[in-house]
Amino acid sequence: MRVKGIKTYEEANKFLEWYVPYYNEKFGKPAKEGGDDHERLTQEEQENIERYFAKITERTVKNDGTISYNNTTYQLEKGTILKSRRITVKESIYGNVKLYD
């Protein structure tokens, strides 16, 4: 949505400070029922939370046994990976990077 006269981020943020409460008051409705229906995570889910919320991408191994991800070059162990093989890269919500073949 474009609003006439807004040219900077500061102007846009000032507009949103007014618009969001206005919009919520105009269209918002109270919930039919109160309470929290979210289920608690199991111990196993808590221990594996990084695995569930990970960004997953693939990279191709270069001739020198490296892959590039997020402006970083990773050297793979010698003899275990062939060139042109695909590697799965998982980056957790905490920024931890793990490689899987």
HELIX and SHEET records of a PDB file:
HELIX    1   1 TYR A    9  PHE A   27  1                                  19    
HELIX    2   2 GLN A   43  GLU A   47  1                                   5    
HELIX    3   3 ILE A   49  TYR A   52  1                                   4    
SHEET    1   A 3 ALA A  54  THR A  60  0                                        
SHEET    2   A 3 ARG A  86  SER A  92 -1                                        
SHEET    3   A 3 VAL A  97  TYR A 100 -1                                        
SHEET    1   B 2 THR A  66  TYR A  69  0                                        
SHEET    2   B 2 THR A  72  GLN A  75 -1                                        
END                                                                             
